[in-house]
Amino acid sequence: MGVRIPPPVQKNNVMINYIKESYEELKNHVTWPTLADAQREMVIVVVFSVLFSLLIWGMDSFFEWLMALYFNFMK
């Protein structure tokens, strides 16, 4: 009784099958948004990105002012 060793897996076939199955999945099973939906969602993302960046800028400016105040006080 020996150890049974499975035949080697063809790595190229695995990758090709993965790509084919992924393409079929995208083509037949994915629901893509309409252009109007995509544009509306893009506007939402842009608005929140701008608001978030302004918030980060404001916090950074506040801490910069606070550190300058602290170090000028320590002189």
Steps between C-alpha positions, in 0.01 A plus 500: 500500500660815384407861519275608218624817331246692290603603149649848473254785450546694181547855628438655158163328465394614846578863418333484158188340653493768770516778240229336286270449796557856622416638157183290483402618847545865400314451173202300624452556873609855588242777495665821385356837610345730245695808391269726705552287814877498452510877453286561810718273712814666363369841608430364849853359526656827380296710745589280799864488392517880489323532837728241659813667361381838632443343842850349500649833385315683778620256766856521368492880504360501853773269631764699316373816671486319834859373468625844395324652801652237732855537369484881498377489859790273599766747376 
